[in-house]
Amino acid sequence: MADTFTINLTKPLRSVRILDEYSVSPSCSTSQNELPGMDTESSGQRSTNSAADAQQLKLTQDLERQKAEVVQLCQTLNCLVGELSRFYNEVLAKHKEEIARLSVEIASKVLMQKVQKGDYHIESIIKEALKNAPACQEVVVHLNPEDLMQCQKLQQDDPRNTLADIKFVADPSIGRAECLLETPKGIVKSFINEHMEQISEALVKVK
């Protein structure tokens, strides 16, 4: 015989509704109440993992994009360097003589300023000219009168100087810091203008 139970109501019933196929199991009530909480916790964990994966993917994509941009930039710079080098070589080839001439003019002006100030050693200039002269004892050196005075002073101060036995001649046509060597086998000139021309020709021949 099924168990019966009695419900005491403080107020009269207004209506009654019968639910079909409805049952309550006391043993399952607790577990059924816990399942929704467990599902919620699992869903939240999955959501956190998904967000972390998405962030990591975005960082990876950003790094790959930056790497590609750097590689492209390097390639562009290499191309520019190549073009500039080619342009420089073309300009240098077309204007080599002009560049050499301008360089020599600038050097000449600087040198002339030093000469005007007396910032040179006439002794060194004569010794360098003697190296290009034929080997002989009878050498006459033509000098500017101002340089001649300096050489005569050197001969007097140091009789053992390499210039002591050389004959010097004053020649107003010779510029300061220049000399002309007269030998039995020929003449050797050491003129600033001629030196500058030789330098200019050497610069033009340089590839």
Phi, psi and omega per residue, in radians:
M1 nan 2.224 -3.110
A2 -1.128 2.527 3.085
D3 -1.155 2.516 3.100
T4 -2.021 2.663 3.071
F5 -2.417 2.705 -3.066
T6 -2.013 2.342 3.103
I7 -1.965 2.143 3.103
N8 -1.694 2.144 3.132
L9 -1.901 2.446 3.114
T10 -1.497 -0.263 -3.128
K11 -2.312 2.723 -3.123
P12 -1.236 2.605 3.092
L13 -1.299 2.404 3.069
R14 -1.654 -0.584 3.118
S15 -2.748 2.784 3.138
V16 -2.318 2.402 -3.140
R17 -2.283 2.240 -3.114
I18 -1.702 2.210 3.134
L19 -1.699 2.132 3.132
D20 -1.394 2.550 3.042
E21 0.957 0.728 3.112
Y22 -2.014 2.213 3.100
S23 -2.519 2.686 3.131
V24 -2.153 2.199 3.101
S25 -1.883 1.981 -3.101
P26 -1.039 -0.588 -3.091
S27 -1.223 -0.398 -3.077
C28 -1.762 -0.164 -3.033
S29 -1.115 -0.672 -3.100
T30 -1.211 -0.771 -3.111
S31 -1.164 -0.620 3.127
Q32 -1.178 -0.592 3.120
N33 -1.264 -0.477 -3.115
E34 -1.441 -0.455 -3.082
L35 -1.035 -0.783 -3.138
P36 -1.024 -0.678 3.127
G37 -1.124 -0.720 3.118
M38 -1.124 -0.717 3.116
D39 -1.105 -0.681 -3.118
T40 -1.140 -0.730 3.139
E41 -1.130 -0.758 3.129
S42 -1.112 -0.699 3.133
S43 -1.137 -0.681 3.125
G44 -1.157 -0.689 3.110
Q45 -1.102 -0.753 3.113
R46 -1.094 -0.642 3.128
S47 -1.141 -0.694 3.120
T48 -1.139 -0.783 3.129
N49 -1.092 -0.686 -3.136
S50 -1.139 -0.704 3.122
A51 -1.140 -0.709 3.123
A52 -1.127 -0.728 3.116
D53 -1.102 -0.697 -3.139
A54 -1.139 -0.705 3.129
Q55 -1.149 -0.737 3.113
Q56 -1.106 -0.700 3.110
L57 -1.103 -0.705 3.136
K58 -1.139 -0.724 3.103
L59 -1.095 -0.734 3.125
T60 -1.093 -0.756 3.125
Q61 -1.123 -0.685 3.114
D62 -1.113 -0.734 3.129
L63 -1.125 -0.735 3.114
E64 -1.110 -0.691 3.123
R65 -1.145 -0.766 3.121
Q66 -1.121 -0.678 3.107
K67 -1.089 -0.739 3.129
A68 -1.128 -0.667 3.127
E69 -1.156 -0.710 3.120
V70 -1.125 -0.756 3.120
V71 -1.064 -0.752 3.132
Q72 -1.138 -0.689 3.122
L73 -1.115 -0.729 3.103
C74 -1.088 -0.728 3.117
Q75 -1.106 -0.702 3.122
T76 -1.122 -0.744 3.134
L77 -1.130 -0.689 3.110
N78 -1.095 -0.684 3.099
C79 -1.125 -0.741 3.135
L80 -1.119 -0.725 3.120
V81 -1.083 -0.743 3.112
G82 -1.092 -0.733 3.132
E83 -1.154 -0.736 3.126
L84 -1.121 -0.704 3.106
S85 -1.101 -0.758 3.114
R86 -1.111 -0.750 3.136
F87 -1.105 -0.731 3.134
Y88 -1.074 -0.772 -3.129
N89 -1.122 -0.674 3.122
E90 -1.150 -0.793 3.138
V91 -1.113 -0.742 -3.140
L92 -1.100 -0.696 -3.136
A93 -1.178 -0.670 -3.097
K94 -1.293 -0.580 -3.024
H95 -2.047 0.440 -3.098
K96 -1.039 -0.812 -3.113
E97 -1.125 -0.711 -3.137
E98 -1.155 -0.718 3.121
I99 -1.115 -0.743 3.121
A100 -1.098 -0.731 -3.128
R101 -1.118 -0.782 3.134
L102 -1.121 -0.683 3.126
S103 -1.096 -0.747 -3.135
V104 -1.184 -0.682 3.108
E105 -1.072 -0.746 3.120
I106 -1.119 -0.776 3.124
A107 -1.096 -0.675 -3.139
S108 -1.121 -0.729 3.141
K109 -1.136 -0.742 3.112
V110 -1.103 -0.741 -3.131
L111 -1.137 -0.737 -3.139
M112 -1.126 -0.618 3.068
Q113 -1.092 -0.718 3.094
K114 -1.131 -0.699 -3.139
V115 -1.119 -0.771 3.136
Q116 -1.073 -0.570 3.118
K117 -1.456 -0.107 -3.094
G118 1.335 0.370 -3.100
D119 -1.549 1.160 3.098
Y120 -2.766 2.920 3.138
H121 -2.078 1.830 -3.102
I122 -1.119 -0.506 3.118
E123 -1.071 -0.769 3.140
S124 -1.146 -0.632 3.137
I125 -1.149 -0.727 3.136
I126 -1.169 -0.756 3.141
K127 -1.078 -0.672 3.122
E128 -1.165 -0.652 3.105
A129 -1.187 -0.627 3.134
L130 -1.123 -0.509 3.113
K131 -1.127 -0.499 -3.116
N132 -1.642 -0.032 -3.118
A133 -1.546 2.649 3.072
P134 -1.077 2.571 -3.124
A135 -1.223 1.941 3.098
C136 -2.840 2.823 -3.077
Q137 -1.599 -0.546 -3.081
E138 -1.507 1.628 -3.135
V139 -2.173 2.266 3.079
V140 -2.016 2.192 -3.086
V141 -1.864 2.099 3.097
H142 -1.585 2.255 -3.080
L143 -2.347 2.773 2.959
N144 -1.100 2.483 -3.104
P145 -0.911 -0.634 3.141
E146 -1.204 -0.671 3.107
D147 -1.257 -0.544 3.123
L148 -1.069 -0.733 3.134
M149 -1.047 -0.694 3.136
Q150 -1.151 -0.744 -3.134
C151 -1.174 -0.700 3.091
Q152 -1.079 -0.655 3.096
K153 -1.135 -0.691 3.102
L154 -1.106 -0.685 3.122
Q155 -1.123 -0.666 -3.136
Q156 -1.271 -0.699 -3.081
D157 -1.292 -0.556 -3.072
D158 -2.413 1.560 -3.120
P159 -1.081 -0.361 -3.140
R160 -1.552 0.058 3.134
N161 -1.113 2.601 -3.120
T162 -1.087 -0.320 3.128
L163 -1.651 0.065 -3.028
A164 -1.124 -0.627 -3.060
D165 -1.677 0.127 -3.102
I166 -1.603 2.472 3.117
K167 -1.581 2.198 3.127
F168 -1.886 2.499 -3.139
V169 -2.275 2.349 3.091
A170 -1.311 2.301 -3.128
D171 -2.481 1.811 -3.109
P172 -1.086 -0.351 3.136
S173 -1.323 -0.215 3.123
I174 -1.582 2.268 3.137
G175 -1.333 2.884 3.085
R176 -1.146 2.541 -3.107
A177 1.195 0.342 3.085
E178 -2.229 2.883 3.089
C179 -2.765 2.790 3.077
L180 -2.304 2.179 -3.125
L181 -1.767 2.169 3.111
E182 -1.861 2.081 -3.135
T183 -2.234 2.844 3.090
P184 -1.070 -0.393 -3.095
K185 -1.758 0.038 3.112
G186 2.550 -3.085 -3.087
I187 -2.027 2.415 3.094
V188 -2.103 2.194 -3.116
K189 -1.863 2.521 3.019
S190 -2.295 1.414 -3.103
F191 -1.913 2.505 -3.089
I192 -1.082 -0.772 -3.097
N193 -1.078 -0.711 -3.137
E194 -1.176 -0.653 3.091
H195 -1.109 -0.720 -3.139
M196 -1.149 -0.653 3.100
E197 -1.139 -0.706 3.105
Q198 -1.116 -0.698 3.105
I199 -1.138 -0.716 3.139
S200 -1.097 -0.751 3.115
E201 -1.122 -0.655 3.125
A202 -1.168 -0.664 3.129
L203 -1.162 -0.653 3.137
V204 -1.170 -0.584 -3.105
K205 -1.349 -0.314 3.141
V206 -1.179 2.305 -3.133
K207 -1.456 nan nan
